[in-house]
Amino acid sequence: MGFWKSLFTGAETDTPPRDKDLSAKTLTEVSSQDRGAQIVFSTERDIDLYELEELCDAVGWARRPIRKVRKAIEHSFLVVTMWEVQGNRRRLIGFSRATSDHAFNATIWDVVVHPDYQGKGLGKTLMKQLIKKLRSEDISNVTLFADPHVVDFYRNLGFMPDPEGIKGMFWYPD
């Protein structure tokens, strides 16, 4: 529960945020092969949607219409992206977003980390950035939907199935 405790108690374990909600962690902490690069997190929504599509392709997600992706981002409560920055070059390596009622609840969607950066703690850090920002907005009920192959990842971050039983229901068009 250390992950969640740090979010609710305000304990800071990462580099403090910089201007415009940016925080950095040197890539050399993650991978010694790319010295001088940084991993930067941002809440800016000005994202090249084709670069996002390439990121989603890299993990095998089905393609979605760009106009709908743009609309989803525009209507999200929060977007947190993760970038590899080396000199003047930057590369989108992670993405996440949340919708919210702006008072009590938020739902996390579209968490993706490029396969080259998985297994290095960056997905956990991306989620921590997202939840930390939601908590700073006094959102206390955070939900998400997870594909079966990533349930353990979220469980290790403290997410659990609805403790009162499954309440969620879905409607799909015929």
C-alpha positions, 0 to 999 in steps of 0.5 A: 500500500506504499503507492497509495499511502504516498498519494494520500499523505502527500509523501513525495518520493519522486523529483518535485514537479517543475513548471507546468506540471512537468517532472523529470527522472533521468533515463540513466536510472532506467536504462544505461544505454541512453545516457543524457536522456530524461523521462518527462511527464506532462499534463499538456494536451497538445499531442501529435495524434499520429505519434500517439497512434504509433505508440498505440500500434506498438502495443498492439491496440486496435486503431481508432479514428483520429477525430474520435481520439482528439475528441476524447482527449479534449473532453478528458478531465486529465491527460498525463503523457510521458516523453523521452527527451534527449537534446532537441528530440522528444519521443512520446513513450507513455500516455494516460487520461482520466474522465471525471465528474469534477467532484468525487469520481474519476475513471482512468482510460488508455494507459499505454507505455511503449514496449521498450520502456515496460518493466522499468517502473515507468508505468507505475510512475505514469500512474502515480503522476495521474493519481497524484493529480487527481488527488490534488483535485480532491477526487477520492474514488478512482476506477479503471477498466483493465484487460485481463493481461494487465490486471496484476499490474493494477493490482500491484498498485493497490487497485482491487475488484469492487469490494462490494461485488460487481456493480458495473454493467455495460451496454453495447450497440447491436 
